Amino acid sequence: RELMQARLDRLPVDAKPALRICMQIYLGAAIGKQGDLPKAEAMVGKAYQDAQTQLGADDDTTRNAALNLAAIYSRQGQYDKRSEEHTSELQSH
């Protein structure tokens, strides 16, 4: 977890957005697996927002972020927070 965060922090400002977003998603997933679901939700939620804005709704990275965010909501029992988009991503995978 710390190594992933250090690498994310060291990414150049001009790094490709998809790379930074993917690293945020995977770091958030790792944090979630360690049990810190609120922090995982915040990180993956930010990655999802960034992906929508910078890459578009149809990008695979955006879909991956939506899927991971929906999984975090499910693990927290927050089924009402999952949007229709997140739910469809879960069902298609």
C-alpha positions in Angstrom: 0.0 0.0 0.0 2.7 2.5 1.0 4.8 1.6 -2.1 1.8 2.2 -4.4 1.1 5.5 -2.7 4.7 6.6 -3.0 4.7 5.7 -6.7 1.5 7.6 -7.2 2.9 10.7 -5.4 6.0 10.6 -7.6 4.2 10.5 -10.9 5.0 13.6 -13.0 2.3 16.2 -13.2 2.1 15.6 -17.0 1.7 11.8 -16.7 -1.1 10.4 -18.8 -4.4 10.8 -17.0 -5.3 7.1 -17.5 -2.1 6.0 -15.7 -2.7 8.2 -12.7 -6.4 7.2 -12.5 -5.5 3.4 -12.8 -3.0 3.8 -10.0 -5.7 5.5 -7.8 -8.1 2.7 -8.6 -5.7 -0.1 -7.7 -4.5 1.7 -4.6 -8.1 2.2 -3.4 -8.8 -1.4 -4.1 -5.8 -2.5 -2.0 -6.8 -0.2 0.8 -10.3 -1.7 0.7 -8.9 -5.2 0.9 -7.1 -4.1 4.1 -10.4 -3.1 5.5 -10.3 0.7 5.3 -13.5 0.9 3.2 -14.2 4.7 3.8 -10.7 5.6 2.6 -11.0 3.2 -0.3 -14.4 4.7 -1.2 -12.9 8.2 -1.2 -9.9 7.2 -3.4 -11.8 5.2 -5.9 -14.7 7.7 -6.0 -12.1 10.5 -6.8 -10.6 8.2 -9.5 -14.1 7.6 -11.0 -14.9 11.3 -11.1 -11.5 12.1 -12.7 -12.0 9.3 -15.2 -15.5 10.6 -16.2 -14.1 14.1 -16.6 -10.8 13.3 -18.3 -11.4 10.1 -20.2 -15.2 10.0 -20.8 -17.9 7.6 -19.7 -17.2 5.1 -22.4 -13.5 4.6 -21.5 -12.5 1.2 -20.1 -10.7 2.9 -17.2 -13.9 4.8 -16.3 -15.8 1.5 -16.3 -13.2 -0.2 -14.2 -13.4 2.7 -11.6 -17.3 2.3 -11.6 -17.0 -1.4 -11.0 -14.5 -1.0 -8.2 -16.6 1.8 -6.6 -19.8 -0.4 -6.8 -17.9 -3.3 -5.2 -16.8 -1.0 -2.3 -20.4 0.2 -1.8 -21.6 -3.4 -1.7 -19.0 -4.4 0.8 -20.2 -1.6 3.0 -23.8 -2.6 2.6 -24.6 0.7 0.9 -26.6 -0.7 -1.9 -28.6 2.6 -2.2 -25.4 4.5 -3.1 -24.7 2.4 -6.1 -25.9 4.3 -9.2 -27.6 2.6 -12.1 -24.3 2.9 -14.0 -22.3 1.2 -11.2 -24.9 -1.6 -11.0 -24.8 -2.2 -14.8 -21.0 -2.5 -14.6 -21.3 -5.1 -11.9 -23.9 -7.1 -13.8 -21.9 -7.1 -17.0 -18.7 -8.5 -15.4 
